[in-house]
Amino acid sequence: MKKLALHWQILLGMAAGVIFALLLSNFDWGAGFISDWIKPFGNIFINALKLIAVPLILASLVKGISDLKDISKLSKMGTRTIVTYILTTVVAVSIGLGMVNLIQPGGTITDETREDLLTSYAGDASTRIEDAARQKESGPLQALEDIVPSNIFAAASDNGNMLQVIFFAIFFGLGLILIPEKSAKPVKDFFDGFNDVILKLIDLIMLTAPYGVFALLAALVVESPSTDLFAALGMYGLTVLIGLALMIGFYVMLVWIFTKNTPAFFINGIAPAQLLGFSTSSSAATLPVTMERVEEHMGVHKEVASFVLPIGATINMDGTSLYQAVAAVFIAQAFGMDLSFGAQLGIIATATLASIGSAAVPGAGMVMLVIVLAQAGIPEAGLALIFAVDRPLDMCRTMVNITGDAAVSMLVAKSVDKLGPPNVVEWDDNYPAGKEKEPEKVKESSREI
C-alpha cells in the first residue's frame, strides 16, 4: 500500500487528537489525563524543533552567504527580500481592515459578554500591557541596538534572539567571502557538513510529527475556554479567518503569476509546514520544516532559502499583521468607537512595523497589538475581549506567516534565477552509503541475462 504523504499523516494526527480529547472530556479524569500524560509529548515535539532552529539558521545562513562569493549578490537578494516582505505586510493589513469594516463584528458583542470577557482575562491583558509599555520606553532605536549581540553564545541560547543569530551568521558569512578561498575552504566544508546533519535531523523529527500534533491538539481542546465565549466572538474569528484565507489566495496568485507554478504545486509543497505551524503556533519552531519543504519540494535553491526564510521567520508576520488590524478595529467597535480614515491608516503603518519586531513564538502578536491599540487611541484593556479565541486564531495566522515566507522565497529565487525543479531527499537516503543502488543494479543484470 502506498505510503500516505506527510501532510495527510499530520492531518490524521490532528483529527485523532481532537476526537480523542472530545471523548475523554466526558470523563472527570479526562482533562487531567491528557494534561499529565499526553500534552508532554506535544511539548517534547516542539522542543525538538526549537532545539535545531538556531543551529539550522547559523549553518544555513553561513553556508548560503559564503556560497554567493559576491557581496553584490547578497545586496541584491537582501533588498528584494525586505521590499517584498514589507509590501505583502501592507497588503495583509489592508485586507484585515477591509474585512473588519465590511463585516462589523464588534456590533455583535453585548454589554454582558463584554463585562464577562474583561473580567475573565483582565490579568492576561495587564501583563501584555506592561510588556508593551517596557518596549515603548526603551527608545526609538532600541530594536536596532538589540540586533547586534554582545555575546553570540548568549544570543544562541535563546530562540527569542533569532535576529541576533541572523546578524552574526550574515556577518560571519561576509567574512568568509572576503578572505582568500584557500583559508575559507575548511570553514565552508565544516558548515556544509553541519548543515547536512541538521537537515537529516529534521527528517528524523518529522517522522514523529503526526504523534506530536496529536498530543498538541488534544491538549488544546481540553484547555479551551467555555463555548459561550467562543460563540460571542464567533463573528470576530470568522472575520480574521476570511482575511487569512484571502491572504493565502494572494500568495498563490503571486506565485502563479511570477513563477508559473500552479496553485496545486505550491499548496502541496508547503502543506506539511502549514499544518505544523498550525499545531505549534510558532514560525520559528516550524522554520526547519519550512526550509526543507521549500528547498526539496518547491525547487528554491539552498542559498536563497537559507537567506530568505530565516529572515522571514523573524520579520515577516503577515498573518499577525492582518489579525492586529482586525483586532484593533473590532475592539474599537466593541467599545462603540468610530475610527477615522486617518486612524486606520495609522494602524496600517504601526501594524506593519510592529510585525517586524514581533517574535516568531506563540502569543507574541498580543504584545505588539498593545502598541497598535495605543497608537490608534483604543483602550488597551479591550485586549481582554479577544483572549478567549486568540489561541486558535494564532494557530491560523501562523499558517499564513509560513505561507508568506515560502511564497516570497520562490519570488526572490525566480528573480535571481535560482528556482528549479524539486529535489526530494528521503530520511534514509545514503544509509548505508551506496547500498540503496546495489539491489537495483542486480535486478538490471538479471533482466539483461
C-alpha positions as CSV (number, residue, x, y, z in Angstrom):
1,M,0.0,0.0,0.0
2,K,1.3,3.4,-1.0
3,K,2.6,5.4,2.0
4,L,0.5,8.4,2.9
5,A,2.0,11.8,2.2
6,L,3.3,13.6,5.3
7,H,0.6,16.3,5.3
8,W,-2.1,13.6,5.3
9,Q,-0.4,11.9,8.2
10,I,-0.3,15.2,10.1
11,L,-4.0,15.9,9.3
12,L,-4.9,12.4,10.6
13,G,-2.9,13.1,13.8
14,M,-4.7,16.4,14.3
15,A,-8.1,14.9,13.8
16,A,-7.3,12.0,16.0
17,G,-6.1,14.3,18.8
18,V,-9.3,16.4,18.7
19,I,-11.6,13.3,18.7
20,F,-9.6,11.7,21.5
21,A,-9.8,14.8,23.6
22,L,-13.6,15.2,23.0
23,L,-14.1,11.6,24.1
24,L,-12.1,11.8,27.2
25,S,-13.6,15.2,28.2
26,N,-16.8,13.3,29.0
27,F,-15.0,11.8,32.0
28,D,-14.0,13.7,35.1
29,W,-10.4,12.4,34.8
30,G,-10.1,13.0,31.1
31,A,-8.6,16.5,31.2
32,G,-6.1,15.6,33.9
33,F,-5.0,12.5,32.0
34,I,-4.4,14.5,28.8
35,S,-2.5,17.3,30.6
36,D,-0.3,14.8,32.5
37,W,0.2,12.0,30.0
38,I,-0.5,13.3,26.5
39,K,0.5,17.0,26.4
40,P,4.1,16.4,27.4
41,F,4.7,14.5,24.2
42,G,3.5,17.5,22.2
43,N,5.8,19.8,24.2
44,I,8.7,17.4,23.5
45,F,8.0,17.6,19.8
46,I,8.0,21.4,19.9
47,N,11.2,21.4,21.9
48,A,12.9,19.1,19.4
49,L,12.1,21.5,16.6
50,K,13.2,24.5,18.7
51,L,16.4,22.6,19.5
52,I,17.6,22.7,16.0
53,A,16.2,26.1,15.0
54,V,19.3,28.1,16.0
55,P,21.9,25.6,14.6
56,L,19.9,25.5,11.4
57,I,19.8,29.3,11.0
58,L,23.5,29.5,11.8
59,A,24.6,26.7,9.5
60,S,22.3,27.5,6.6
61,L,22.9,31.3,6.5
62,V,26.7,31.0,6.8
63,K,26.7,28.4,4.0
64,G,24.2,30.3,1.8
65,I,26.0,33.6,2.1
66,S,29.5,32.2,1.6
67,D,28.3,30.3,-1.4
68,L,27.3,33.6,-3.1
69,K,31.0,34.5,-3.4
70,D,30.0,38.1,-4.3
71,I,28.7,40.7,-1.9
72,S,26.7,42.4,-4.6
73,K,24.6,39.3,-5.0
74,L,23.8,39.5,-1.2
75,S,22.9,43.1,-1.5
76,K,20.5,42.5,-4.4
77,M,18.9,39.5,-2.8
78,G,18.5,41.3,0.6
79,T,16.9,44.4,-1.0
80,R,14.4,42.3,-2.9
81,T,13.6,40.2,0.1
82,I,13.0,43.1,2.5
83,V,10.9,45.1,0.0
84,T,8.8,42.1,-0.9
85,Y,8.1,41.3,2.8
86,I,7.1,44.9,3.5
87,L,4.8,45.0,0.5
88,T,3.0,41.8,1.4
89,T,2.6,43.0,5.0
90,V,0.9,46.2,3.8
91,V,-1.4,44.1,1.7
92,A,-2.2,41.9,4.7
93,V,-3.1,44.8,7.0
94,S,-5.2,46.4,4.2
95,I,-7.2,43.2,3.8
96,G,-7.7,43.0,7.5
97,L,-9.1,46.5,7.7
98,G,-11.3,45.9,4.7
99,M,-12.9,42.8,6.1
100,V,-13.4,44.2,9.6
101,N,-15.1,47.3,8.3
102,L,-17.2,45.3,5.9
103,I,-18.4,42.6,8.4
104,Q,-18.5,44.9,11.6
105,P,-18.0,42.0,14.1
106,G,-17.8,44.4,17.1
107,G,-21.5,45.1,16.8
108,T,-22.3,41.5,17.9
109,I,-20.7,42.0,21.4
110,T,-23.3,42.5,24.1
111,D,-22.7,44.5,27.3
112,E,-23.0,41.4,29.4
113,T,-20.5,39.4,27.3
114,R,-18.1,42.3,27.2
115,E,-18.1,42.5,31.0
116,D,-17.6,38.7,31.3
117,L,-14.6,38.8,29.0
118,L,-13.0,41.8,30.6
119,T,-13.3,40.2,34.0
120,S,-12.0,36.8,32.9
121,Y,-9.0,38.0,31.0
122,A,-8.1,41.2,32.8
123,G,-4.9,39.7,34.3
124,D,-3.6,38.5,31.0
125,A,-4.3,41.8,29.4
126,S,-2.5,43.8,32.1
127,T,0.6,41.6,31.7
128,R,0.7,42.3,27.9
129,I,0.2,46.0,28.5
130,E,3.1,46.1,30.9
131,D,5.3,44.2,28.4
132,A,4.4,46.7,25.7
133,A,5.0,49.7,28.0
134,R,8.5,48.5,28.7
135,Q,9.1,48.1,25.0
136,K,7.9,51.6,24.2
137,E,10.0,53.1,27.0
138,S,13.2,51.5,25.6
139,G,13.7,54.2,23.0
140,P,13.2,54.5,19.2
141,L,16.5,52.8,18.2
142,Q,16.4,50.0,20.8
143,A,15.2,47.5,18.2
144,L,18.2,48.3,16.0
145,E,20.5,48.1,19.0
146,D,19.2,44.7,20.0
147,I,20.0,43.3,16.6
148,V,23.8,43.3,17.4
149,P,24.6,40.8,20.1
150,S,27.4,41.3,22.7
151,N,27.9,37.6,23.0
152,I,26.9,35.1,20.3
153,F,26.8,32.2,22.7
154,A,24.3,34.0,24.9
155,A,22.2,35.0,21.9
156,A,22.2,31.4,20.5
157,S,21.0,30.1,23.9
158,D,17.6,31.8,23.5
159,N,15.3,31.3,20.5
160,G,13.9,34.7,21.1
161,N,17.1,36.2,19.8
162,M,16.8,35.0,16.3
163,L,17.7,38.4,14.8
164,Q,20.9,38.4,16.7
165,V,21.9,35.0,15.4
166,I,20.9,36.0,11.9
167,F,23.1,39.1,12.2
168,F,26.1,37.1,13.4
169,A,25.6,34.5,10.6
170,I,25.4,37.2,7.9
171,F,28.5,38.9,9.4
172,F,30.4,35.6,9.6
173,G,29.4,34.7,6.0
174,L,30.6,38.1,4.8
175,G,33.9,37.4,6.5
176,L,34.2,34.1,4.6
177,I,33.6,35.8,1.3
178,L,36.3,38.4,1.9
179,I,39.2,36.1,3.0
180,P,41.2,34.0,0.5
181,E,39.3,31.0,-0.8
182,K,42.1,28.6,0.4
183,S,41.7,29.9,4.0
184,A,37.9,29.8,3.8
185,K,37.5,26.3,2.4
186,P,38.0,24.3,5.7
187,V,35.4,26.5,7.4
188,K,33.0,26.3,4.5
189,D,33.4,22.5,4.4
190,F,32.6,22.3,8.1
191,F,29.4,24.4,7.7
192,D,28.4,22.3,4.6
193,G,28.6,19.1,6.6
194,F,27.0,20.7,9.7
195,N,24.1,21.9,7.6
196,D,23.6,18.4,6.1
197,V,23.5,16.9,9.6
198,I,20.8,19.4,10.7
199,L,18.7,18.7,7.7
200,K,18.9,15.0,8.4
201,L,17.8,15.6,12.0
202,I,14.8,17.5,10.6
203,D,13.8,14.4,8.6
204,L,14.0,12.2,11.7
205,I,12.0,14.7,13.8
206,M,9.3,14.9,11.1
207,L,8.8,11.1,11.4
208,T,7.2,11.9,14.8
209,A,5.1,14.8,13.5
210,P,1.7,13.0,13.4
211,Y,2.1,11.9,17.0
212,G,3.4,15.4,18.1
213,V,0.4,17.2,16.6
214,F,-2.0,14.6,18.1
215,A,-0.7,15.5,21.6
216,L,-0.8,19.2,20.9
217,L,-4.4,19.3,19.6
218,A,-5.7,17.0,22.3
219,A,-4.2,19.4,25.0
220,L,-5.7,22.4,23.2
221,V,-9.2,21.0,23.2
222,V,-9.3,20.2,26.9
223,E,-7.7,23.6,27.8
224,S,-10.0,25.8,25.7
225,P,-12.3,28.4,27.3
226,S,-16.1,27.8,27.5
227,T,-18.1,27.5,24.3
228,D,-20.2,30.5,25.3
229,L,-17.3,32.8,25.0
230,F,-16.4,31.3,21.6
231,A,-20.0,31.9,20.4
232,A,-19.9,35.5,21.4
233,L,-16.7,36.1,19.5
234,G,-17.6,33.9,16.5
235,M,-18.0,36.8,14.1
236,Y,-14.7,38.3,15.1
237,G,-13.0,34.9,14.5
238,L,-14.8,34.5,11.2
239,T,-13.6,37.9,10.1
240,V,-10.0,37.0,10.8
241,L,-10.3,33.6,9.1
242,I,-11.8,35.1,5.9
243,G,-9.0,37.7,5.8
244,L,-6.3,35.0,6.3
245,A,-7.9,32.9,3.6
246,L,-7.8,35.8,1.2
247,M,-4.1,36.4,2.1
248,I,-3.2,32.8,1.2
249,G,-5.1,33.3,-2.1
250,F,-3.0,36.4,-2.7
251,Y,0.2,34.4,-2.2
252,V,-0.9,31.6,-4.5
253,M,-1.7,34.2,-7.2
254,L,1.7,35.9,-6.8
255,V,3.5,32.5,-7.2
256,W,1.3,31.5,-10.1
257,I,1.9,34.8,-12.0
258,F,5.6,35.3,-11.3
259,T,6.9,31.8,-11.2
260,K,4.4,30.0,-13.4
261,N,4.0,27.2,-10.7
262,T,0.4,26.0,-10.3
263,P,-1.6,26.6,-7.1
264,A,-1.6,22.8,-6.5
265,F,2.2,22.6,-6.7
266,F,2.6,25.5,-4.2
267,I,0.0,24.2,-1.7
268,N,1.1,20.6,-1.8
269,G,4.7,21.7,-1.4
270,I,4.1,23.9,1.7
271,A,1.2,21.9,3.3
272,P,3.2,19.9,5.9
273,A,4.8,23.1,7.1
274,Q,1.5,24.9,7.2
275,L,-0.1,22.1,9.3
276,L,2.9,22.0,11.6
277,G,2.7,25.8,12.0
278,F,-1.0,25.4,12.8
279,S,-0.1,22.9,15.6
280,T,2.8,24.8,17.1
281,S,1.7,28.4,16.6
282,S,5.4,29.2,16.0
283,S,7.1,30.3,12.8
284,A,10.4,29.8,14.4
285,A,9.7,26.2,15.6
286,T,8.4,25.4,12.1
287,L,11.4,27.0,10.3
288,P,13.4,23.8,9.9
289,V,10.4,22.1,8.1
290,T,9.6,25.2,6.1
291,M,13.2,25.2,4.8
292,E,13.1,21.6,3.9
293,R,9.8,21.9,2.0
294,V,10.9,25.0,0.1
295,E,14.3,23.6,-0.9
296,E,13.4,20.0,-1.7
297,H,9.7,20.2,-2.7
298,M,9.4,23.6,-4.3
299,G,12.7,24.0,-6.1
300,V,14.2,27.0,-4.3
301,H,18.0,27.0,-4.4
302,K,19.6,26.5,-1.0
303,E,21.5,29.8,-1.0
304,V,18.2,31.7,-1.4
305,A,16.1,29.6,1.0
306,S,18.8,29.8,3.7
307,F,18.8,33.6,3.4
308,V,15.2,34.5,2.8
309,L,13.4,32.1,5.2
310,P,15.2,32.8,8.5
311,I,14.7,36.5,7.9
312,G,11.1,35.9,7.0
313,A,10.5,33.8,10.2
314,T,11.7,36.9,12.2
315,I,10.3,39.9,10.3
316,N,7.5,38.6,8.0
317,M,4.4,38.3,10.1
318,D,1.6,38.9,7.5
319,G,-0.9,36.8,9.3
320,T,-0.1,38.6,12.6
321,S,-0.4,42.0,10.9
322,L,-3.8,41.1,9.4
323,Y,-5.0,39.9,12.8
324,Q,-3.8,43.1,14.6
325,A,-5.7,45.2,12.1
326,V,-8.9,43.2,12.6
327,A,-8.5,43.1,16.4
328,A,-7.8,46.8,16.8
329,V,-10.9,47.8,14.8
330,F,-13.0,45.1,16.5
331,I,-12.1,46.3,19.9
332,A,-12.9,49.9,18.9
333,Q,-16.3,48.7,17.6
334,A,-17.0,46.7,20.8
335,F,-16.4,49.9,22.8
336,G,-18.6,52.0,20.4
337,M,-15.7,54.0,18.9
338,D,-15.7,55.2,15.3
339,L,-12.2,55.2,13.9
340,S,-11.4,57.8,11.3
341,F,-9.7,57.0,8.0
342,G,-6.5,58.6,9.3
343,A,-6.5,56.5,12.4
344,Q,-6.9,53.3,10.2
345,L,-4.0,54.5,8.0
346,G,-2.0,54.8,11.2
347,I,-3.0,51.2,12.0
348,I,-1.5,50.1,8.7
349,A,1.8,51.8,9.4
350,T,2.0,50.7,13.0
351,A,0.9,47.1,12.4
352,T,3.5,46.8,9.6
353,L,6.3,48.0,11.8
354,A,5.1,46.1,14.8
355,S,5.1,42.8,12.9
356,I,8.7,43.2,12.0
357,G,9.6,43.3,15.7
358,S,7.2,40.6,16.7
359,A,8.9,37.4,17.9
360,A,8.1,34.2,16.0
361,V,6.7,32.4,19.0
362,P,3.1,31.8,20.3
363,G,1.3,34.8,21.6
364,A,3.9,37.4,20.7
365,G,1.5,39.3,18.5
366,M,-0.6,40.1,21.6
367,V,2.3,42.3,22.9
368,M,2.6,44.1,19.7
369,L,-1.1,44.6,19.4
370,V,-1.0,46.8,22.6
371,I,1.2,49.2,20.7
372,V,-1.2,49.2,17.7
373,L,-4.1,49.9,20.1
374,A,-2.3,52.7,21.8
375,Q,-1.4,54.4,18.5
376,A,-5.0,54.4,17.4
377,G,-6.3,55.7,20.8
378,I,-8.1,52.4,21.6
379,P,-8.3,51.3,25.2
380,E,-5.7,48.7,25.8
381,A,-7.9,46.9,28.3
382,G,-10.0,45.9,25.3
383,L,-7.3,43.3,24.7
384,A,-9.1,41.1,27.1
385,L,-12.0,40.9,24.7
386,I,-10.1,38.6,22.3
387,F,-8.1,36.4,24.6
388,A,-10.7,33.7,24.5
389,V,-10.2,32.9,20.8
390,D,-6.6,34.1,20.5
391,R,-5.0,30.7,20.6
392,P,-6.9,29.0,17.7
393,L,-6.6,32.2,15.6
394,D,-2.9,32.3,16.5
395,M,-2.6,28.8,15.0
396,C,-4.3,30.0,11.8
397,R,-2.3,33.2,11.4
398,T,1.0,31.2,11.9
399,M,0.0,29.2,8.8
400,V,-0.3,32.4,6.8
401,N,3.1,33.6,8.1
402,I,4.7,30.4,6.9
403,T,2.9,30.5,3.6
404,G,4.1,34.1,3.1
405,D,7.7,33.1,3.8
406,A,7.5,30.3,1.3
407,A,5.9,32.5,-1.4
408,V,8.5,35.3,-1.0
409,S,11.3,32.8,-1.2
410,M,10.0,31.5,-4.5
411,L,9.6,35.0,-5.8
412,V,13.1,36.1,-4.8
413,A,14.5,32.8,-6.2
414,K,12.8,33.4,-9.5
415,S,14.1,37.0,-9.7
416,V,17.7,35.8,-9.2
417,D,17.3,32.7,-11.4
418,K,17.7,30.3,-8.5
419,L,14.3,28.4,-8.9
420,G,14.5,24.9,-10.3
421,P,12.7,21.6,-10.2
422,P,12.0,19.9,-6.8
423,N,14.8,17.6,-5.4
424,V,13.2,15.4,-2.7
425,V,15.6,13.7,-0.2
426,E,14.2,10.9,1.9
427,W,15.2,10.5,5.5
428,D,17.1,7.2,4.9
429,D,18.9,8.3,1.7
430,N,22.5,7.3,1.6
431,Y,22.2,4.9,4.6
432,P,24.1,2.7,4.4
433,A,26.2,4.8,1.9
434,G,25.7,3.5,-1.7
435,K,23.7,0.4,-0.6
436,E,20.4,1.6,-1.9
437,K,21.6,1.3,-5.5
438,E,23.0,-2.2,-5.4
439,P,19.8,-4.2,-5.4
440,E,18.6,-2.2,-8.5
441,K,21.8,-3.0,-10.3
442,V,21.4,-6.7,-9.6
443,K,17.9,-6.6,-10.9
444,E,19.0,-4.8,-14.1
445,S,21.7,-7.5,-14.6
446,S,19.3,-10.4,-14.1
447,R,16.8,-8.9,-16.6
448,E,19.6,-8.5,-19.2
449,I,20.6,-12.1,-18.7
